[in-house]
């Protein structure tokens, strides 16, 4: 089991940055890091760092701080990045194929085992070694492999139908890469990651900052 | 100019979902949409929708609501998705190449004009028609093309150096795809989009929900 408690989302959002910082220190040959130093890096209060890390089993020593190797191991375990889960992806369009081609995702504990589409010209082809199947094989394959995580990269107008289908096929967690919102039963997890909608925020800051 | 005012980030995060919903209705042949209907889709209060839309010039009519075609045009303009900005990307590794291959990004107003790397085997090659240059050509090309937006997809430990370099070359907004935090002068915009760190949130919800 990756987690014993629900951790607040703001904490889970900060932790990968702690991890990135401490891994950088490790590469630089350092052995210990203090909560103060992590806090300075994050531009937050040191008590926030210690409170966040109290969700984990990471413990520091007075004066020397946290031992870096064990900090990294525990935090990676805690975030679920060390244990690989399998996922199926529906929608092998431009964004879907980009995700299939990115090997970085497995460093965060997810392996995309197969992809699905309705486009006959894509079915049977492979992207980065991952086969694109006809979506009508999703149920059979997902049940056989006990897949619990589904990734959605279809056009926004099809997202709700695809989500309904995934849930019906036994998927327990949906990672939605579109800006569309989906409605699912209460026992299903949804994580929305509409990458490009972040551009609206970037554009707004950029145009405001440079025109006033 | 894309924006005349700074819009709160939660508003900017909701608006692309409004847009996705209303575009779906447009495809279904509908002509009007009410704030109540958008609110139901979003699972938020209708007054929140009207407050958010008050940042734009979108106006509704009593009883019929918002006219869909004009809603879409105004909102796309407002979010900066209709006017294409150019960006340079540093780090043509797995994630960087995935971004170069995704054509969806231009639908949100960003065109990646060139990519840069230090790996000799990549320099001079093209991904999706976009040339990968030696990073030592970044300044010259960015200044000539007046590039203001830089995308960072390098390993986390190199992000701060790359950000410093971009700022020194005149970049005004940095889109950071790594979990590393960067420090920049106050007049530089940073948008963090660490895609895979969302997995920590998804894993936490999934494992909690299914083990209790």
Interface residues (C-beta under 8 A of the other chain):
Chain A: X1 X2 X3 X5 X6 X7 X9 X12 X13 X15 X16 X17 X19 X20 X21 X23 X24 X27 X28 X41 X42 X43 X79 X80 X81 X85 X93 X94 X95 X97 X98 X99 X101 X102 X103 X104 X105 X107 X108 X109 X110 X148 X149 X156 X157 X172 X173 X175 X178 X179 X180 X181 X183 X187 X189 X191 X193 X194 X195 X196 X197 X198 X199 X200 X201 X202 X203 X204 X205 X206 X207 X208 X209 X210 X211
Chain B: X1 X2 X3 X5 X6 X7 X9 X12 X13 X15 X16 X17 X19 X20 X21 X23 X24 X27 X28 X41 X42 X43 X79 X80 X81 X85 X93 X94 X95 X97 X98 X99 X101 X102 X103 X104 X105 X107 X108 X109 X110 X148 X149 X156 X157 X172 X173 X175 X178 X179 X180 X181 X183 X187 X189 X191 X193 X194 X195 X196 X197 X198 X199 X200 X201 X202 X203 X204 X205 X206 X207 X208 X209 X210 X211
